Amino acid sequence: MRIGNLRKEKFTVIGSILTSILTIVLFITFTVDIAGCRELSSSKTLKKDTAMFRNPAYQIPLPEKLSFAGEEVPLKYFDVRESLDRELQLNTYWHSQTLLILKRANRFFPIIEPILKEKGIPDDFKFLAIAESALAQEISPAKAVGFWQILETTGKELGLEINKDVDERYNIEKSTKAACSFLLKSYSRFGNWTMAAASYDFGANGIDKQIDRQNDGSYYNLVLGEETGRYLYRILAFKVIFENPKKYGFALEKENLYPPLKYNCVEVDTTINNIARFAERYNTNYKMIKMFNPWLRQNYLPNASRKKYQILIPENNYRENAYSE
């Protein structure tokens, strides 16, 4: 037992010595680091070529005049000006997202713009689609779907087919037409396009309640909550950026943009048992059929009623040559 105690005492002494040595080393290291930091602070951090000066942020200029769908935006009001300023700063400095939207617009605006014109909807509403989905086939937490973020009940009311096999909210042309129908009804109800746009986010009944509650019919005078209160300004911010991308720091060349999709249309009025095999008949594959026709929700298309569906088939060699033309 005594031998064990002696060993313990020996190890205790050695441990104390090592601890003292380690403490001295750490103290010296810390002192050197502090001196180095002071030297760095005095000689480098105050120079303009340090990291803090490499990515400066600047005030994004606001337009002197602005309109939405031909209706003047009252920038003379400080609250309107600041609301636009907020969205313009956010979307200008959110470089990756806005850059992708500019690229996608080159592909999808040629589909959306003619439909808006045909239906009598002002061209500015293409920016509403950006505010809704960033021109991506998104699904919101509330289960709103597609470029125009349409709820299932609303979509069915607007004439879209929505079931487990087919969901036309993912069909860009049909969902754009459905959105146009909603906007036309809202314009007829409220008498201006600004409120029609707000009702797309808040709902027509919700807008009516706020008009009655606040005794005012102007979007710019209403308190509509965080989301709808920012909604039109987000649309306007994208309009401003799109009108002059380089002014807002987006220097994209034509070859950087996503090319428009090129395809042929095949009409089908029978069941497709296997979309992969269907694709092979047209010298393409399952992935391309799904990419061009995202409204097809399964790997088959039952069609007992013999409804006529338009299926887009990519042009020969489009996948390889999309960027070469």
C-alpha positions as a Markdown table, in Angstrom:
| # | Residue | x | y | z |
|---|---|---|---|---|
| 1 | Met | 0.0 | 0.0 | 0.0 |
| 2 | Arg | 2.8 | 2.4 | 0.8 |
| 3 | Ile | 4.4 | 1.8 | -2.6 |
| 4 | Gly | 1.2 | 2.7 | -4.2 |
| 5 | Asn | 1.0 | 6.0 | -2.2 |
| 6 | Leu | 4.6 | 6.9 | -3.2 |
| 7 | Arg | 3.8 | 6.4 | -6.8 |
| 8 | Lys | 0.8 | 8.6 | -6.5 |
| 9 | Glu | 2.9 | 11.3 | -4.8 |
| 10 | Lys | 5.5 | 11.0 | -7.5 |
| 11 | Phe | 3.0 | 11.4 | -10.3 |
| 12 | Thr | 1.4 | 14.3 | -8.5 |
| 13 | Val | 4.7 | 16.2 | -8.4 |
| 14 | Ile | 5.4 | 15.4 | -12.0 |
| 15 | Gly | 1.9 | 16.5 | -13.0 |
| 16 | Ser | 2.3 | 19.8 | -11.1 |
| 17 | Ile | 5.6 | 20.5 | -12.9 |
| 18 | Leu | 4.0 | 19.8 | -16.4 |
| 19 | Thr | 1.1 | 22.0 | -15.5 |
| 20 | Ser | 3.4 | 24.9 | -14.6 |
| 21 | Ile | 5.4 | 24.5 | -17.8 |
| 22 | Leu | 2.2 | 24.4 | -19.9 |
| 23 | Thr | 0.9 | 27.6 | -18.2 |
| 24 | Ile | 4.1 | 29.4 | -19.0 |
| 25 | Val | 4.0 | 28.4 | -22.7 |
| 26 | Leu | 0.3 | 29.5 | -23.0 |
| 27 | Phe | 1.1 | 32.8 | -21.4 |
| 28 | Ile | 4.0 | 33.5 | -23.8 |
| 29 | Thr | 1.9 | 32.5 | -26.8 |
| 30 | Phe | -1.0 | 34.6 | -25.7 |
| 31 | Thr | 1.3 | 37.6 | -25.2 |
| 32 | Val | 2.8 | 37.2 | -28.7 |
| 33 | Asp | -0.7 | 36.9 | -30.2 |
| 34 | Ile | -1.8 | 40.1 | -28.5 |
| 35 | Ala | 1.2 | 41.9 | -29.8 |
| 36 | Gly | 0.6 | 40.6 | -33.3 |
| 37 | Cys | -3.1 | 41.7 | -33.2 |
| 38 | Arg | -2.1 | 45.2 | -32.1 |
| 39 | Glu | 0.4 | 45.4 | -34.9 |
| 40 | Leu | -2.2 | 44.1 | -37.4 |
| 41 | Ser | -4.8 | 46.5 | -36.0 |
| 42 | Ser | -2.5 | 49.5 | -36.4 |
| 43 | Ser | -1.1 | 48.6 | -39.8 |
| 44 | Lys | -3.7 | 46.7 | -41.9 |
| 45 | Thr | -7.3 | 46.9 | -40.7 |
| 46 | Leu | -7.5 | 50.7 | -41.3 |
| 47 | Lys | -6.4 | 50.4 | -44.9 |
| 48 | Lys | -9.0 | 50.5 | -47.6 |
| 49 | Asp | -7.8 | 47.4 | -49.2 |
| 50 | Thr | -8.8 | 45.2 | -46.2 |
| 51 | Ala | -11.8 | 42.8 | -46.3 |
| 52 | Met | -14.3 | 45.3 | -44.8 |
| 53 | Phe | -13.9 | 47.5 | -47.8 |
| 54 | Arg | -13.9 | 44.9 | -50.6 |
| 55 | Asn | -17.7 | 44.4 | -50.7 |
| 56 | Pro | -19.2 | 47.9 | -50.1 |
| 57 | Ala | -22.9 | 48.4 | -50.1 |
| 58 | Tyr | -24.4 | 51.4 | -51.8 |
| 59 | Gln | -27.9 | 53.0 | -51.8 |
| 60 | Ile | -29.8 | 51.6 | -54.8 |
| 61 | Pro | -31.4 | 54.5 | -56.7 |
| 62 | Leu | -35.1 | 54.9 | -56.7 |
| 63 | Pro | -36.9 | 56.0 | -59.9 |
| 64 | Glu | -38.2 | 59.5 | -60.0 |
| 65 | Lys | -41.5 | 58.3 | -61.6 |
| 66 | Leu | -43.1 | 54.8 | -61.6 |
| 67 | Ser | -46.3 | 53.3 | -62.7 |
| 68 | Phe | -48.0 | 49.9 | -62.4 |
| 69 | Ala | -50.2 | 48.8 | -65.3 |
| 70 | Gly | -50.5 | 52.4 | -66.3 |
| 71 | Glu | -51.5 | 53.6 | -62.8 |
| 72 | Glu | -49.1 | 56.1 | -61.1 |
| 73 | Val | -47.3 | 55.0 | -58.0 |
| 74 | Pro | -47.4 | 58.0 | -55.5 |
| 75 | Leu | -43.7 | 58.2 | -54.7 |
| 76 | Lys | -44.3 | 61.6 | -53.2 |
| 77 | Tyr | -45.6 | 59.8 | -50.1 |
| 78 | Phe | -42.7 | 59.0 | -47.8 |
| 79 | Asp | -44.2 | 55.7 | -46.7 |
| 80 | Val | -44.7 | 54.6 | -50.3 |
| 81 | Arg | -41.2 | 55.6 | -51.2 |
| 82 | Glu | -39.7 | 53.7 | -48.2 |
| 83 | Ser | -41.8 | 50.6 | -49.0 |
| 84 | Leu | -40.4 | 50.5 | -52.5 |
| 85 | Asp | -36.9 | 51.3 | -51.3 |
| 86 | Arg | -37.0 | 48.2 | -49.0 |
| 87 | Glu | -38.0 | 45.8 | -51.7 |
| 88 | Leu | -35.6 | 47.3 | -54.2 |
| 89 | Gln | -32.6 | 47.1 | -51.8 |
| 90 | Leu | -33.5 | 43.5 | -50.9 |
| 91 | Asn | -34.0 | 42.2 | -54.4 |
| 92 | Thr | -31.0 | 44.0 | -55.8 |
| 93 | Tyr | -28.6 | 42.7 | -53.1 |
| 94 | Trp | -30.1 | 39.2 | -53.2 |
| 95 | His | -27.8 | 38.6 | -56.2 |
| 96 | Ser | -28.2 | 34.9 | -56.7 |
| 97 | Gln | -32.0 | 34.8 | -56.7 |
| 98 | Thr | -32.5 | 37.9 | -58.8 |
| 99 | Leu | -29.9 | 36.7 | -61.3 |
| 100 | Leu | -31.7 | 33.4 | -61.7 |
| 101 | Ile | -35.0 | 35.1 | -62.2 |
| 102 | Leu | -33.5 | 37.3 | -65.0 |
| 103 | Lys | -32.2 | 34.1 | -66.6 |
| 104 | Arg | -35.5 | 32.2 | -66.3 |
| 105 | Ala | -37.5 | 35.2 | -67.6 |
| 106 | Asn | -35.8 | 34.9 | -71.0 |
| 107 | Arg | -37.3 | 31.4 | -71.2 |
| 108 | Phe | -40.8 | 31.9 | -69.8 |
| 109 | Phe | -41.8 | 35.5 | -70.5 |
| 110 | Pro | -42.2 | 34.6 | -74.2 |
| 111 | Ile | -44.9 | 32.1 | -73.0 |
| 112 | Ile | -46.6 | 34.4 | -70.5 |
| 113 | Glu | -46.6 | 37.8 | -72.3 |
| 114 | Pro | -48.7 | 36.8 | -75.3 |
| 115 | Ile | -51.4 | 35.3 | -73.1 |
| 116 | Leu | -51.5 | 38.4 | -70.9 |
| 117 | Lys | -51.9 | 40.5 | -74.1 |
| 118 | Glu | -54.6 | 38.2 | -75.5 |
| 119 | Lys | -56.6 | 38.3 | -72.3 |
| 120 | Gly | -56.4 | 42.1 | -71.9 |
| 121 | Ile | -54.1 | 42.0 | -68.8 |
| 122 | Pro | -51.4 | 44.7 | -68.6 |
| 123 | Asp | -47.9 | 43.4 | -69.3 |
| 124 | Asp | -46.7 | 44.4 | -65.8 |
| 125 | Phe | -48.5 | 41.4 | -64.4 |
| 126 | Lys | -45.7 | 39.2 | -65.6 |
| 127 | Phe | -43.8 | 40.6 | -62.6 |
| 128 | Leu | -46.6 | 39.3 | -60.3 |
| 129 | Ala | -45.6 | 35.8 | -61.4 |
| 130 | Ile | -42.0 | 36.6 | -60.3 |
| 131 | Ala | -43.2 | 37.8 | -56.9 |
| 132 | Glu | -45.3 | 34.7 | -56.5 |
| 133 | Ser | -42.8 | 32.0 | -57.5 |
| 134 | Ala | -39.6 | 33.4 | -58.9 |
| 135 | Leu | -40.7 | 31.7 | -62.1 |
| 136 | Ala | -40.2 | 28.2 | -60.6 |
| 137 | Gln | -42.7 | 25.4 | -60.1 |
| 138 | Glu | -43.0 | 26.1 | -56.4 |
| 139 | Ile | -45.4 | 24.6 | -53.7 |
| 140 | Ser | -46.1 | 27.0 | -50.9 |
| 141 | Pro | -46.7 | 26.0 | -47.2 |
| 142 | Ala | -50.4 | 26.6 | -47.9 |
| 143 | Lys | -50.2 | 24.2 | -50.9 |
| 144 | Ala | -50.5 | 26.9 | -53.6 |
| 145 | Val | -48.8 | 25.5 | -56.7 |
| 146 | Gly | -47.0 | 26.6 | -59.8 |
| 147 | Phe | -45.8 | 29.9 | -61.3 |
| 148 | Trp | -49.0 | 31.6 | -60.3 |
| 149 | Gln | -49.3 | 29.9 | -56.9 |
| 150 | Ile | -52.9 | 28.7 | -57.3 |
| 151 | Leu | -54.7 | 26.9 | -54.5 |
| 152 | Glu | -56.5 | 23.7 | -55.5 |
| 153 | Thr | -60.0 | 25.0 | -54.8 |
| 154 | Thr | -59.3 | 28.2 | -56.7 |
| 155 | Gly | -57.8 | 26.3 | -59.6 |
| 156 | Lys | -60.8 | 24.1 | -60.0 |
| 157 | Glu | -63.1 | 27.2 | -59.8 |
| 158 | Leu | -61.0 | 28.7 | -62.6 |
| 159 | Gly | -61.4 | 25.5 | -64.8 |
| 160 | Leu | -58.1 | 23.7 | -64.2 |
| 161 | Glu | -58.0 | 20.0 | -64.0 |
| 162 | Ile | -56.4 | 19.0 | -60.7 |
| 163 | Asn | -56.1 | 15.4 | -59.5 |
| 164 | Lys | -53.5 | 12.8 | -58.6 |
| 165 | Asp | -52.7 | 12.2 | -62.3 |
| 166 | Val | -53.0 | 15.7 | -63.8 |
| 167 | Asp | -52.4 | 19.1 | -62.2 |
| 168 | Glu | -52.8 | 21.9 | -64.7 |
| 169 | Arg | -51.5 | 24.5 | -62.2 |
| 170 | Tyr | -48.1 | 23.2 | -63.4 |
| 171 | Asn | -49.1 | 24.0 | -67.0 |
| 172 | Ile | -47.6 | 27.4 | -67.7 |
| 173 | Glu | -50.1 | 28.3 | -70.4 |
| 174 | Lys | -53.2 | 27.1 | -68.7 |
| 175 | Ser | -52.3 | 28.4 | -65.3 |
| 176 | Thr | -51.5 | 31.8 | -66.8 |
| 177 | Lys | -55.0 | 31.9 | -68.4 |
| 178 | Ala | -56.5 | 30.9 | -65.1 |
| 179 | Ala | -54.7 | 33.8 | -63.4 |
| 180 | Cys | -55.9 | 36.2 | -66.1 |
| 181 | Ser | -59.5 | 35.1 | -65.4 |
| 182 | Phe | -59.1 | 35.9 | -61.7 |
| 183 | Leu | -57.4 | 39.3 | -62.4 |
| 184 | Leu | -60.1 | 40.3 | -64.9 |
| 185 | Lys | -62.8 | 39.6 | -62.3 |
| 186 | Ser | -60.9 | 41.5 | -59.6 |
| 187 | Tyr | -60.4 | 44.5 | -62.0 |
| 188 | Ser | -64.1 | 44.6 | -62.7 |
| 189 | Arg | -64.8 | 44.4 | -58.9 |
| 190 | Phe | -62.3 | 47.1 | -57.7 |
| 191 | Gly | -61.9 | 49.3 | -60.8 |
| 192 | Asn | -58.1 | 49.4 | -60.9 |
| 193 | Trp | -55.2 | 47.1 | -61.6 |
| 194 | Thr | -53.3 | 47.9 | -58.4 |
| 195 | Met | -56.1 | 46.6 | -56.2 |
| 196 | Ala | -56.6 | 43.6 | -58.6 |
| 197 | Ala | -53.0 | 42.7 | -57.9 |
| 198 | Ala | -53.4 | 43.1 | -54.2 |
| 199 | Ser | -56.5 | 40.9 | -54.3 |
| 200 | Tyr | -54.4 | 38.1 | -56.0 |
| 201 | Asp | -52.4 | 37.9 | -52.7 |
| 202 | Phe | -55.1 | 38.8 | -50.1 |
| 203 | Gly | -58.2 | 37.5 | -51.8 |
| 204 | Ala | -61.0 | 39.6 | -53.2 |
| 205 | Asn | -63.2 | 39.2 | -50.1 |
| 206 | Gly | -60.3 | 40.1 | -47.8 |
| 207 | Ile | -59.7 | 43.3 | -49.7 |
| 208 | Asp | -63.4 | 44.2 | -49.6 |
| 209 | Lys | -63.4 | 43.8 | -45.8 |
| 210 | Gln | -60.4 | 46.1 | -45.4 |
| 211 | Ile | -62.0 | 48.7 | -47.7 |
| 212 | Asp | -65.1 | 48.7 | -45.5 |
| 213 | Arg | -63.1 | 48.7 | -42.3 |
| 214 | Gln | -60.7 | 51.5 | -43.3 |
| 215 | Asn | -63.1 | 53.4 | -45.5 |
| 216 | Asp | -60.6 | 53.8 | -48.3 |
| 217 | Gly | -60.2 | 52.1 | -51.7 |
| 218 | Ser | -56.6 | 52.9 | -52.4 |
| 219 | Tyr | -53.9 | 50.2 | -52.0 |
| 220 | Tyr | -51.4 | 52.9 | -50.9 |
| 221 | Asn | -53.7 | 54.0 | -48.0 |
| 222 | Leu | -54.7 | 50.6 | -46.7 |
| 223 | Val | -53.1 | 48.6 | -43.9 |
| 224 | Leu | -53.0 | 45.1 | -45.3 |
| 225 | Gly | -50.6 | 43.2 | -43.1 |
| 226 | Glu | -46.9 | 42.3 | -43.7 |
| 227 | Glu | -47.3 | 40.1 | -46.8 |
| 228 | Thr | -49.9 | 42.0 | -48.8 |
| 229 | Gly | -48.5 | 45.3 | -47.6 |
| 230 | Arg | -45.2 | 44.5 | -49.3 |
| 231 | Tyr | -46.7 | 42.6 | -52.2 |
| 232 | Leu | -47.1 | 45.3 | -54.8 |
| 233 | Tyr | -43.8 | 46.9 | -53.9 |
| 234 | Arg | -42.0 | 43.6 | -54.5 |
| 235 | Ile | -43.7 | 43.5 | -57.9 |
| 236 | Leu | -42.6 | 47.0 | -58.6 |
| 237 | Ala | -39.0 | 46.3 | -57.5 |
| 238 | Phe | -38.7 | 43.6 | -60.1 |
| 239 | Lys | -40.2 | 45.9 | -62.8 |
| 240 | Val | -37.6 | 48.5 | -62.0 |
| 241 | Ile | -34.7 | 46.0 | -62.1 |
| 242 | Phe | -35.9 | 44.4 | -65.3 |
| 243 | Glu | -36.2 | 47.8 | -67.1 |
| 244 | Asn | -32.5 | 48.4 | -66.5 |
| 245 | Pro | -30.6 | 45.3 | -65.1 |
| 246 | Lys | -27.1 | 46.8 | -65.6 |
| 247 | Lys | -28.0 | 49.9 | -63.6 |
| 248 | Tyr | -28.7 | 47.6 | -60.7 |
| 249 | Gly | -25.6 | 45.5 | -61.1 |
| 250 | Phe | -26.8 | 42.6 | -63.2 |
| 251 | Ala | -24.5 | 42.5 | -66.2 |
| 252 | Leu | -25.9 | 39.5 | -68.1 |
| 253 | Glu | -25.0 | 38.8 | -71.7 |
| 254 | Lys | -27.5 | 37.1 | -74.1 |
| 255 | Glu | -25.6 | 33.8 | -73.9 |
| 256 | Asn | -26.0 | 33.8 | -70.1 |
| 257 | Leu | -29.8 | 33.7 | -70.3 |
| 258 | Tyr | -31.8 | 30.5 | -70.3 |
| 259 | Pro | -32.9 | 29.9 | -73.9 |
| 260 | Pro | -36.6 | 29.5 | -74.7 |
| 261 | Leu | -37.9 | 26.0 | -74.9 |
| 262 | Lys | -38.4 | 24.6 | -78.4 |
| 263 | Tyr | -40.9 | 21.8 | -78.9 |
| 264 | Asn | -43.5 | 20.2 | -81.0 |
| 265 | Cys | -47.0 | 19.5 | -79.7 |
| 266 | Val | -48.5 | 16.1 | -79.8 |
| 267 | Glu | -52.3 | 15.6 | -79.2 |
| 268 | Val | -53.2 | 12.5 | -77.2 |
| 269 | Asp | -56.7 | 11.3 | -76.5 |
| 270 | Thr | -56.0 | 7.8 | -75.2 |
| 271 | Thr | -54.3 | 6.4 | -72.1 |
| 272 | Ile | -50.6 | 6.4 | -71.9 |
| 273 | Asn | -49.6 | 3.4 | -69.9 |
| 274 | Asn | -45.9 | 4.2 | -69.6 |
| 275 | Ile | -44.6 | 7.7 | -70.2 |
| 276 | Ala | -41.0 | 6.5 | -70.5 |
| 277 | Arg | -41.9 | 4.2 | -73.5 |
| 278 | Phe | -44.1 | 7.0 | -74.9 |
| 279 | Ala | -41.0 | 9.3 | -74.8 |
| 280 | Glu | -38.9 | 6.7 | -76.7 |
| 281 | Arg | -41.4 | 6.9 | -79.6 |
| 282 | Tyr | -40.5 | 10.5 | -80.0 |
| 283 | Asn | -36.7 | 10.1 | -79.6 |
| 284 | Thr | -36.6 | 11.6 | -76.2 |
| 285 | Asn | -36.7 | 10.4 | -72.6 |
| 286 | Tyr | -38.8 | 10.4 | -69.5 |
| 287 | Lys | -36.9 | 13.3 | -67.9 |
| 288 | Met | -37.5 | 15.6 | -70.9 |
| 289 | Ile | -41.2 | 14.8 | -71.1 |
| 290 | Lys | -41.6 | 15.6 | -67.4 |
| 291 | Met | -39.5 | 18.8 | -67.8 |
| 292 | Phe | -41.6 | 20.1 | -70.7 |
| 293 | Asn | -44.9 | 18.8 | -69.2 |
| 294 | Pro | -44.7 | 19.2 | -65.4 |
| 295 | Trp | -48.5 | 18.9 | -65.2 |
| 296 | Leu | -48.1 | 15.1 | -65.7 |
| 297 | Arg | -47.9 | 13.9 | -62.2 |
| 298 | Gln | -47.4 | 10.2 | -62.7 |
| 299 | Asn | -45.4 | 7.9 | -65.0 |
| 300 | Tyr | -48.6 | 7.2 | -66.8 |
| 301 | Leu | -51.7 | 9.1 | -68.0 |
| 302 | Pro | -55.1 | 7.4 | -67.5 |
| 303 | Asn | -57.7 | 8.8 | -69.9 |
| 304 | Ala | -60.9 | 6.9 | -69.7 |
| 305 | Ser | -62.9 | 9.9 | -70.9 |
| 306 | Arg | -60.7 | 10.3 | -74.0 |
| 307 | Lys | -59.9 | 13.9 | -73.2 |
| 308 | Lys | -57.5 | 15.6 | -75.6 |
| 309 | Tyr | -54.2 | 16.5 | -74.0 |
| 310 | Gln | -51.5 | 18.5 | -75.6 |
| 311 | Ile | -48.1 | 17.0 | -74.8 |
| 312 | Leu | -44.9 | 19.0 | -75.6 |
| 313 | Ile | -42.1 | 17.1 | -77.2 |
| 314 | Pro | -38.7 | 18.8 | -77.3 |
| 315 | Glu | -37.4 | 19.4 | -80.8 |
| 316 | Asn | -34.8 | 17.0 | -82.1 |
| 317 | Asn | -31.4 | 17.8 | -80.6 |
| 318 | Tyr | -32.8 | 20.7 | -78.5 |
| 319 | Arg | -31.2 | 19.3 | -75.4 |
| 320 | Glu | -27.7 | 19.3 | -76.9 |
| 321 | Asn | -28.0 | 22.5 | -79.0 |
| 322 | Ala | -30.1 | 24.8 | -76.9 |
| 323 | Tyr | -27.2 | 27.2 | -76.2 |
| 324 | Ser | -25.6 | 26.9 | -79.6 |
| 325 | Glu | -28.2 | 28.8 | -81.6 |
